[in-house]
Amino acid sequence: MFLSLSRRRVLLLVVLTCMLLITLDKRGNPVIDRARGVFARVLQPVDTATKAISLPIERVWYGISNYDNVQSERDALRDQLEHMKGNDVEARSAILEYRELLKVNQLASKFQYDTVAAQVVGESPSNFQNTVEINVGSRQGVAVGMPVTDGAGLVGRITKVFPTRSIVLLITDPEFSISAQVLSTPDEGTAAPPTESTTLSGIPISDLTSTTTTTTLPPTTTTVATADTGQSTTSSTPANTTTTTLLAVVRETGTLQGQGADKPLWLRFVDTTSSVTSVKVGAIVDTAGGNNGLAPQGIPIGVITNIERQTGSSSALVEVTPNASLRRLNFVAVVLYVPNQDAVGK
Amino acid sequence: MRTVVFGPLIRLVPVGLIALSIQRVVFAAHPVHDVKLQFVLALVVAAGAGGGADRGAVAGFVLGLLYDASGNTPLGLMALAYGVAGMTAGYVHTFTPDPQWWLASIFAFFGAAVGEAAIPVAEVITGESGWVTRDIALTVPIVAAFCALMCPLLMPVGRWMMGVRRKKWKAMLE
């Protein structure tokens, strides 16, 4: 074909065809989507064959080059595991209390949605996309827009779905953005606010200090009659004192956006003064939820690691380091939460 | 005519599938200085350096389409970038119809650099966010150097894929 055409015509044909295809795909074309699905199926056995050939070579190479590191890494991981076991027990009890509270207040959360476990089967081959491929698709109920998490936090969201595979856009991709919230207590964090801090409603944080309620119950006497002897046992309980500490939690909402692989995420607040005032380094960031949210409320995303005040502006650049280790993803979970399609489109 | 139309395509698609699979399984998983080396791009520029600008553009278009179909990019975006890469590498034929390996490697370097740099630019133009950042300064030379190194090895594959026979020079008999 191209031998019978002049060079300029070939090039023009290539460029115009590319433009046409890009336009069709960007507008959403079912034929192209179907073709992608078919191509994914065709590519799957080729990928499997390539893996079968390359994996033994790769393992032998790793065995030779990383032998010394494996033992020290194993010891470090064992230590870490012991430490995490303690944290796990504490976290479980906190989660149970949290669920109870959500139930009482009839609030929606991530816990009311089912999840589908998946394995990461491939990374993006390009330098300019931060995506991974997972081995579940529309047959398992996965749909475009669903959030994906691992044990540590949010990993990304589904952008393309095939029958048995899906593509996940990672949270570090510049195209990724999600509504997030920062939860912090006034005494949390390490960075001191430069001026008098206020919440969204303008209340100074210093006024929102923790409130301690102390309730003292009078001593009680219980009489228990035992059936077999007919005697009664009397036990008395001393005066009971319960202390409940109500901490004022500051909640700030904003949009979190990726900045590229291995780079922290940027958080932009709805109220631009928030970052300068109430938000501090070390505060936890999780998904904000809501009707137009891409994920249900409460999925942990990361921790604020840096706040850069911008000169000549009331706002600041808030950097968030993701909890999930995106370099070493293996098993993930797709939360079967179908977000509002308008939000997905954005 | 029929062999001209279907001959290269019949070879391009299976070779492209294998190259794409190697890219996805091997090179995507082992970045060098956080840069993923581009095996498919190396094959495109090798085909261009071996077969000329127009053949390079067609090889880039077809392999780029396969790349797009497997990934998250809009269909046609990588095809455009790789088409430009193959065409640039193929300009070596304006100097000599049978380039030496080092000359082909130099053009492969420039072709790959243009192709890799064209991806974020095309993404910005087509409304994707794009990564026109300082990272390109590291990504482009590493990818281009890899393609230049791979060019002499992949040029025979590229020639076969595009149905080009290497010219055999014979001494003129009196």
HADDOCK unambig.tbl for C-alpha pairs under 7 A between the chains (distance, minus, plus):
assign (segid A and resid 1 and name CA) (segid B and resid 4 and name CA) 6.04 0.50 0.50
assign (segid A and resid 1 and name CA) (segid B and resid 5 and name CA) 4.84 0.50 0.50
assign (segid A and resid 7 and name CA) (segid B and resid 54 and name CA) 5.52 0.50 0.50
assign (segid A and resid 10 and name CA) (segid B and resid 54 and name CA) 6.39 0.50 0.50
assign (segid A and resid 11 and name CA) (segid B and resid 54 and name CA) 6.85 0.50 0.50
assign (segid A and resid 11 and name CA) (segid B and resid 57 and name CA) 6.72 0.50 0.50
assign (segid A and resid 14 and name CA) (segid B and resid 61 and name CA) 6.68 0.50 0.50
assign (segid A and resid 15 and name CA) (segid B and resid 80 and name CA) 6.27 0.50 0.50
assign (segid A and resid 18 and name CA) (segid B and resid 76 and name CA) 4.38 0.50 0.50
assign (segid A and resid 18 and name CA) (segid B and resid 77 and name CA) 6.68 0.50 0.50
assign (segid A and resid 18 and name CA) (segid B and resid 79 and name CA) 6.56 0.50 0.50
assign (segid A and resid 18 and name CA) (segid B and resid 80 and name CA) 5.76 0.50 0.50
assign (segid A and resid 19 and name CA) (segid B and resid 76 and name CA) 6.76 0.50 0.50
assign (segid A and resid 21 and name CA) (segid B and resid 75 and name CA) 5.78 0.50 0.50
assign (segid A and resid 21 and name CA) (segid B and resid 76 and name CA) 5.34 0.50 0.50
assign (segid A and resid 22 and name CA) (segid B and resid 74 and name CA) 5.58 0.50 0.50
assign (segid A and resid 22 and name CA) (segid B and resid 75 and name CA) 5.40 0.50 0.50
assign (segid A and resid 22 and name CA) (segid B and resid 76 and name CA) 5.15 0.50 0.50
assign (segid A and resid 22 and name CA) (segid B and resid 77 and name CA) 6.40 0.50 0.50
assign (segid A and resid 25 and name CA) (segid B and resid 74 and name CA) 5.83 0.50 0.50
assign (segid A and resid 25 and name CA) (segid B and resid 75 and name CA) 6.07 0.50 0.50
assign (segid A and resid 26 and name CA) (segid B and resid 74 and name CA) 6.44 0.50 0.50
assign (segid A and resid 36 and name CA) (segid B and resid 69 and name CA) 5.28 0.50 0.50
assign (segid A and resid 36 and name CA) (segid B and resid 70 and name CA) 6.90 0.50 0.50
assign (segid A and resid 39 and name CA) (segid B and resid 69 and name CA) 6.69 0.50 0.50
assign (segid A and resid 39 and name CA) (segid B and resid 70 and name CA) 6.96 0.50 0.50
assign (segid A and resid 40 and name CA) (segid B and resid 70 and name CA) 6.24 0.50 0.50
assign (segid A and resid 43 and name CA) (segid B and resid 17 and name CA) 7.00 0.50 0.50
assign (segid A and resid 46 and name CA) (segid B and resid 18 and name CA) 6.81 0.50 0.50
assign (segid A and resid 46 and name CA) (segid B and resid 21 and name CA) 6.40 0.50 0.50
assign (segid A and resid 47 and name CA) (segid B and resid 21 and name CA) 5.22 0.50 0.50
assign (segid A and resid 47 and name CA) (segid B and resid 25 and name CA) 6.81 0.50 0.50
assign (segid A and resid 50 and name CA) (segid B and resid 21 and name CA) 6.61 0.50 0.50
assign (segid A and resid 50 and name CA) (segid B and resid 22 and name CA) 6.51 0.50 0.50
assign (segid A and resid 50 and name CA) (segid B and resid 25 and name CA) 6.94 0.50 0.50
assign (segid A and resid 51 and name CA) (segid B and resid 25 and name CA) 6.38 0.50 0.50
assign (segid A and resid 122 and name CA) (segid B and resid 24 and name CA) 6.82 0.50 0.50
assign (segid A and resid 122 and name CA) (segid B and resid 25 and name CA) 6.97 0.50 0.50
assign (segid A and resid 123 and name CA) (segid B and resid 24 and name CA) 6.84 0.50 0.50
assign (segid A and resid 123 and name CA) (segid B and resid 28 and name CA) 6.25 0.50 0.50
assign (segid A and resid 123 and name CA) (segid B and resid 29 and name CA) 6.91 0.50 0.50
assign (segid A and resid 124 and name CA) (segid B and resid 28 and name CA) 6.59 0.50 0.50
assign (segid A and resid 124 and name CA) (segid B and resid 71 and name CA) 6.92 0.50 0.50
assign (segid A and resid 125 and name CA) (segid B and resid 23 and name CA) 6.11 0.50 0.50
assign (segid A and resid 125 and name CA) (segid B and resid 24 and name CA) 5.09 0.50 0.50
assign (segid A and resid 125 and name CA) (segid B and resid 28 and name CA) 4.74 0.50 0.50
assign (segid A and resid 126 and name CA) (segid B and resid 36 and name CA) 6.74 0.50 0.50
assign (segid A and resid 127 and name CA) (segid B and resid 35 and name CA) 6.46 0.50 0.50
assign (segid A and resid 127 and name CA) (segid B and resid 36 and name CA) 5.79 0.50 0.50
assign (segid A and resid 128 and name CA) (segid B and resid 120 and name CA) 6.90 0.50 0.50
assign (segid A and resid 128 and name CA) (segid B and resid 131 and name CA) 6.61 0.50 0.50
assign (segid A and resid 174 and name CA) (segid B and resid 129 and name CA) 6.43 0.50 0.50
assign (segid A and resid 175 and name CA) (segid B and resid 129 and name CA) 5.70 0.50 0.50
